[in-house]
Amino acid sequence: MNLNHIFLFLAVISPLLVLARAWRPGPIYRGWRVAALVVLVITGVTWIFFRSAAGYIGGGAWFAFLFLPAIGLRKVTELAARQDYRSARKLAAALQILHPTTELREQVQLFRHLEFHQNDRAGFASFPIQLEIAEKDRRRYFRNAPAVLILILLNAGVFIFEISFGNWADPEVLHQLGALEPHAVVVEGQYWRLFTALFLHAGFVHLLFNLFALYVLGPSLERSIGSVRFMICYLISGLASSAGVVVLTVIGIVQVAQLVGASGCIMGIVGAWAGFLVQHRHAPHAKQRLGNVLMIIAIQTAFDLSTPQVSMAAHLCGLITGFILGLILAPRPAAKVGDSGRD
């Protein structure tokens, strides 16, 4: 994959999404609007004058002005949840350099006040309690999503094996490890490639993107439909994406020589989210979350169309299969979207 192209896509799409969400009145959103516009301006200028490095420069701006502040603000909340107001204040003050907003200034003042009154908890009893609840929820992120943790470790472990086996960029090495090759599946009957290809990746960046998507999208869906249903959805979507690519290659709609990666499984998770939310469309926030899922699908489609190395056929087959499974596997009893589900 062309890293410059990937980072360029990220540096354009991510700020546009931030603007779409933050373009509403109120000072709380002003900082994110400004940061998103700064990233877009930097990316646009470098695209005009330094096109070969526009993705790297724009990606760096995105990392500095959008990604780091978002991660930093989450860490600030975690520190406050532990009532470590001193560290929270220092981190919030440091973030002001990249994200100088009224909201952060107010947080710094609040943490300074809480730090000063560390021993006087009566006036702030409700604040720590709420944050402690949020902290406990974060600690349970993987505890209630064992299937996601297993899949992340399995994919990472297979990639380590790839590295020890040889050069992961070598098609011959990927062939020996079990990459999906329609000719080998159809002519030589090597059907096991439909499965093994789902756990192979063509480089660290490829692996990182898929694992990050699984980390973001997987746990909440697993808690909603249960671990067994989640694993079934992941694997069947992946197998359907592999089989779909083989069929489409045989009939001549697409031309694929070799394919690896878990992205068909990931798109199956996205599709399952859509099917689950359709089943529970009357639940609180279901329509909003369904809109987010549709936005993810639109972004992925745009990326597929602009990136020849990516198999759009695999993504679509996984997405459609996941959607059908989401409709079938969604628990029938009315429940709030996002609640823990057990098998």
N, C-alpha and C positions, 0 to 999 in steps of 0.2 A: 504494500500500500504506500501511496505517496503521502508522507507525513505533512508536507506543506499544504497539500490539498485538504487533508483532514482538519488541520488546525485552522485553515482559512474558513472552512465550512462552519466550524465551531465558533469562530470569532465573529461570524456574521449572524448565524441563526440564534445563538444564545442571547446576545444583546437585544435582538428583535423580540424574543420571547419575554425578556425582562421588561422591555418597553410596553408590550401588550398587557402585561400584568400590572405594571406600576403606573400606567398612564391614567391616573385618576387623581382628583383633587386631594390635597393634604400634604403637609411637610414630611410625613413618614415615608412617602414614596419618592420624594424629590432626589434624595441621594442616589437611589438606584437608577432613576432616569438619567441623571447626569453621568453616572459611571457607565451606563450602557451606551450613551451617546459618545462618550470619550473613546470607548473601545471601537465603535463603528467608524469614528473619524480617523483614528490611528490606522485601522485596517484599510480604510479607503485610500488614505494618502500613500501608504506603503504599496498598495496594489497599483497605484498610478506610477510611482517612481521606482519601486523595488519589487516587481511582481514575483520574482523567483523566491523571495524571502517574505512575502506578504503574510503567508500563513503562520510562519514562526513568530513574526513580530506581533501580528494581531492576536495570536494565541497567547503570547506573553502578556499582552495588555489585558486580555480576558482573564488570565490567571491572577494578575495583580489586582485588578479593579473589581472583578466580580466573584471569582472563585474563592480567593483568600478571604475577602471580607465575609462571605457567606459562611465558610467553614469557621472563621474566627468568631463570628457572632454566636454560632452554635456552641463553641467552646466556652465563650463568656457565660452563656446560660448554664452550662454544666458546672462551671466553677462557682457560680452563684448558688446553684442547687446544693453544692457541698458547703455553702456558707463561707467559701473562701473569697470574701469580698475584696481583699487586697489584690489577689492575683487577677480577679475579674476586672477590677478597676485598671490595673496596669495593661492588661491585654486590650481592653476597650480603648484606652488612651493611645496605644500603639496603632490600633486599627483606624483611628481618626486620621492618620497620615494618608492612608489609601482611600478612606471612606469618610470624609469630613462632613457628617450630617448632624442635624439638630438632635436626632434620636440618640446617636452615640454620645453626644455631649451631655444629654440628660441622663443617660445610663452611667456615665462616669461620675456625675454629681451624686446620683443615687447610691452607687457603690461606695463612694467616699463617705456619704452620710451613714450607710449601713456599717461600714468599717469602723467609723467613729463610735457608733452605738452598738458595737458587737455584743456587749454584755447586756444591753437593754433590748430584749427580744419581745417584750410585751406588745409594743406598738407595731411590730412587723411580723406577728405570728403567722398570719395567713400567707404572707409572701414566701417564706422558706418552705412552708408545707406544700404549696402548689408546685414549687420548683423541685422539691424532693420527689413528688409524684412523677413529674416529667423525667427526672433522672432514673427512677426505677423502671419506667417504661422503656428508656433507652437501653438499660442493662438487660431487659428481656427481649431485645431486638432479635437476637439469634436463638435465645433459649426456647422461644416458642416457634422457631422456624428451623428445625434441625435439618430438613431436606435441603434448604438453601445452603446451609453451612456445609453439608456433605458434598453437594454439587460443586461448590466453590473449591473445596479442598481437593476433590477428585480432578477437576479441570487443571488446577495448579500442579497437582502431582503428575498428571500425564504430561504436562508441558516440561516439567523437570526431566522426565524420562526422555522426552524428545531431545532436549539439550544434550543429555548424556549419550544418546544414540547417534547423534550426528547433526549436521547443519539442517535446521528446520526449514530453511529456504530452498533446499534441494528437493525437487519433485520426486527424485528416486527414493530419498529417505522417507518422504511422506507416503509414497506408494507402499513401501515396506511396512510402515506403521499402520496403514489402513485407511488412507485417504479415499474419499468417494470418487470413483471413476466409472462413469456410466458404461463404458465398454467392458470393463472388468466385471461389472455386476451382471450385465445382460448376456455377454458372450461366454464368460468363464464361470458364471454362477457364483461369484463371490459376494453373496448377499450380506455377509457380515459387515461389509464396508458401509452399509446404510447406517449402522450403529457406531462403529469405531470412529468414523469421520467426525461425529458430533463432539468428540473430546480432544481432537487435534486442533492446533492453531498455527497459523503461518506468521509467527513472530510474537514478541512480548506485547506490542501495542494492540494487536488483534485480540490477544487474551485479555488484556487489561480492560478494553472497552466492553467486552462481553461480560466479564466478571463484575464490572461496575454496574452495568445494566441489571444483572441478576441481583446484585446487592440492593439496588434501589427499588426494583419492581417486585422481587420475589417474596420477601418476608410478609408483607401485608396481605398478599394473595394467599400464601400458605396458611396464615392465621385465619383467613376467611373461609377457605374450602377444606382445610385439613392437609396434613403432610402427605398422606397416601395419595389423595386426589391430585395434589400439586405435583408429586413425582410422576404420576401417570400422565398428567397433562404435559409436563416437560419432555418426557421421553417419547410419547406418541407424536407430539408436535414435531420433534426433531426427526423421528423416523419418517413422518409424512413429508417433511421438507426434503429429505434425501430422496425418497421414492418419487416425489413430484419432479425433482430435477432430472432424475433418470428417465422418467416417462416423457417429459417435455424435450429432453435431448434426443430420445429415440424417434419421436415424431417430427423432429426438426424445428421446433419453435425456438429453442435455445441451443447454444453450443457450449458445452462444458467439458473440459478435459479432466480437470481435477478440482476437488472442492473439499475444504476442511472448515471447521468452526462450529460453535454452539449458537450462532445467530438465529438459525431456524428454530431452535428451542426457545430462545429469548423472545422472538416474535410470537411464538406460541403462547408464552406467558402474557404478552401484550394482548393477543386475541382473547385469551381466557379471561383477562380482566374485563374486556369489552363485553363478552358473553355474560359474565357474572353480574356486571353492572346493569345490563339490559334486564336480566332476571329480577334484579332488586332495584329497579329504576325509581321506585317510590320511597326508597330509604333516604334518610338525610344525606345530603351532599352527593348523592349518586350521580345526578346529572352533571354536576360540576366535575366530578372525577372522570365521568365518561368523556366529557369535553377534553380533559387532559390526555386521556388515552388516544383520542382521535388526533390530537395535536402531535403526539409521539409518532403515530402512524404516518401523518403527513410529512413530518421532518425526516423520518426514515426513508419514505418514498423519494423525497427530494434528494437525499444523499445517495440513494441507489441509482437514480437517474443520472447523477453527476459523477458517479464513480464506476467506471467500467469493470474494475477488478471485483466488485461486489456482486453477488448473485441475487438479483431481485426475485428471481423465480423461487429460490429457497425461502426467502423471507415471506413471500406471499403465501406459499404453501403452508408454512408453519403458522402464519397469522390466521388463515382461514380454518385450519385444523384446530388451533387453539380456541378460536371463537366458538366453534361447534362444541368442543369439549367444555368450554365455560358455560354454555347453555345447559349441557347435560349434567355436568358435575356440580353445578351450583346447588348448595343445600336448599331444599324447598321451603322449610319453615321460615317465616318472616324474621329477619334479624337485621341488625344494624350493619351496614357495610363496614368492613374492617375489624369486626369482632372476631375473637379467636374461634376457630373451628376445630373439632376433634373427630377423628374416625373411631 
